[in-house]
Amino acid sequence: MSMCKRVVSYAGGVASLAALLRPRFTTESESMKFIHQREQLEEGDLVVIQCSQPCNIRLMNDANFRAFRNRGRHTYHGGAFIKFPAKIRVPSSGFWNITLDTVSRKAVSVTRKPQLEYSITFKRQRREGI
């Protein structure tokens, strides 16, 4: 298990060391019915998604993820995928949000939580000088 540096903040200041050491995990949103994972990625990294059924996959920066979560206008990399593994190249370095939801007539299923088996992995580019 590789350790990486990350800072977790909240309105009162920097979070405790326990919060910083907590393992990363994928969350499922209760209100919008999508699967979400946030990662720090570098330009050129590859996001690889395996899924048991067709789904919408979005790769978004934080500002676009906030708009998506609030059902506003947003831009993303990805789309509806029916063949897997789905691969999306990261366009620039920074924090990125990956969301998955089942393919339906609506962009996000509001009737039920997605019932699917999935995995999200990352192929990181080799960095010079590392």
C-alpha positions as CSV (number, residue, x, y, z in Angstrom):
1,M,0.0,0.0,0.0
2,S,1.6,3.3,-1.1
3,M,1.2,6.3,1.1
4,C,0.7,9.7,-0.3
5,K,0.5,13.2,1.1
6,R,-2.9,14.8,1.2
7,V,-4.4,17.6,3.2
8,V,-8.0,17.4,4.5
9,S,-9.5,20.7,5.6
10,Y,-12.8,21.7,7.0
11,A,-14.3,25.0,8.2
12,G,-12.4,24.8,11.6
13,G,-8.9,24.2,10.2
14,V,-6.8,21.2,9.2
15,A,-8.2,17.8,10.0
16,S,-6.6,15.4,12.5
17,L,-3.8,13.0,11.6
18,A,-6.3,10.1,11.9
19,A,-8.3,11.7,9.1
20,L,-5.2,12.1,6.9
21,L,-4.2,8.5,7.4
22,R,-7.7,7.1,6.7
23,P,-7.6,4.9,3.5
24,R,-9.1,6.2,0.3
25,F,-12.5,4.8,-0.5
26,T,-15.3,5.0,-3.1
27,T,-18.6,6.5,-2.0
28,E,-22.1,6.1,-3.3
29,S,-24.2,9.2,-3.2
30,E,-27.6,8.7,-1.5
31,S,-29.3,11.7,-3.2
32,M,-28.1,11.4,-6.8
33,K,-27.5,7.7,-7.1
34,F,-24.0,7.6,-8.5
35,I,-20.6,6.2,-7.5
36,H,-17.8,8.7,-6.8
37,Q,-14.1,8.5,-6.3
38,R,-11.7,11.5,-6.0
39,E,-8.0,11.1,-6.9
40,Q,-4.9,13.3,-7.4
41,L,-3.7,12.5,-10.9
42,E,-1.1,13.7,-13.3
43,E,-1.4,14.8,-16.9
44,G,-1.2,11.7,-19.1
45,D,-2.3,9.2,-16.4
46,L,-4.9,6.7,-17.5
47,V,-8.2,6.0,-15.6
48,V,-9.3,2.4,-16.3
49,I,-12.8,1.3,-15.4
50,Q,-14.3,-2.2,-15.4
51,C,-18.0,-2.5,-15.0
52,S,-20.6,-5.3,-15.1
53,Q,-23.1,-3.4,-17.2
54,P,-23.2,-0.3,-19.4
55,C,-22.7,2.9,-17.5
56,N,-22.0,6.6,-17.8
57,I,-18.5,7.5,-16.7
58,R,-17.4,11.1,-16.1
59,L,-13.9,12.4,-15.3
60,M,-14.4,16.0,-13.8
61,N,-12.3,18.6,-12.0
62,D,-13.7,19.8,-8.6
63,A,-15.6,22.8,-10.0
64,N,-17.4,20.7,-12.6
65,F,-18.1,17.9,-10.0
66,R,-19.8,20.5,-7.7
67,A,-22.0,21.6,-10.7
68,F,-22.8,18.0,-11.6
69,R,-23.7,17.2,-7.9
70,N,-25.9,20.3,-7.8
71,R,-27.5,19.3,-11.2
72,G,-26.0,22.2,-13.0
73,R,-24.2,22.7,-16.3
74,H,-20.9,20.9,-16.2
75,T,-18.2,19.5,-18.6
76,Y,-16.5,16.2,-18.3
77,H,-14.3,13.6,-20.1
78,G,-15.9,10.2,-20.8
79,G,-19.5,9.4,-21.6
80,A,-21.7,6.3,-22.0
81,F,-19.7,3.1,-22.2
82,I,-20.9,-0.4,-23.2
83,K,-17.5,-2.1,-23.7
84,F,-14.9,-2.5,-21.0
85,P,-12.3,-1.8,-19.9
86,A,-13.1,1.9,-20.4
87,K,-10.0,4.1,-20.6
88,I,-9.9,7.9,-20.1
89,R,-6.7,9.9,-20.3
90,V,-6.2,12.6,-17.7
91,P,-5.9,16.0,-19.5
92,S,-4.0,17.9,-16.8
93,S,-2.5,17.4,-13.3
94,G,-4.7,18.0,-10.2
95,F,-7.6,16.5,-8.3
96,W,-10.1,14.6,-10.4
97,N,-13.5,13.1,-9.7
98,I,-14.6,9.9,-11.3
99,T,-18.3,9.1,-11.3
100,L,-20.3,6.1,-12.5
101,D,-24.0,5.8,-12.9
102,T,-26.2,3.3,-14.8
103,V,-27.1,4.2,-18.4
104,S,-30.7,5.4,-18.6
105,R,-32.6,8.1,-20.5
106,K,-31.7,10.5,-17.7
107,A,-28.0,11.2,-17.2
108,V,-28.2,10.1,-13.5
109,S,-30.7,7.5,-12.4
110,V,-32.9,9.2,-9.7
111,T,-35.0,6.1,-9.1
112,R,-32.5,3.6,-7.7
113,K,-28.9,3.3,-6.7
114,P,-26.8,1.7,-9.4
115,Q,-26.5,-2.1,-8.8
116,L,-23.3,-3.0,-10.6
117,E,-19.9,-4.5,-9.9
118,Y,-17.0,-2.2,-10.9
119,S,-13.4,-1.4,-10.4
120,I,-11.5,1.9,-10.9
121,T,-7.7,1.6,-11.4
122,F,-5.0,4.0,-12.5
123,K,-2.1,3.6,-14.9
124,R,0.3,6.3,-13.8
125,Q,2.8,7.7,-16.3
126,R,6.5,7.4,-15.3
127,R,7.9,10.7,-14.1
128,E,11.3,11.9,-15.0
129,G,13.6,12.1,-11.9
130,I,11.6,9.7,-9.7
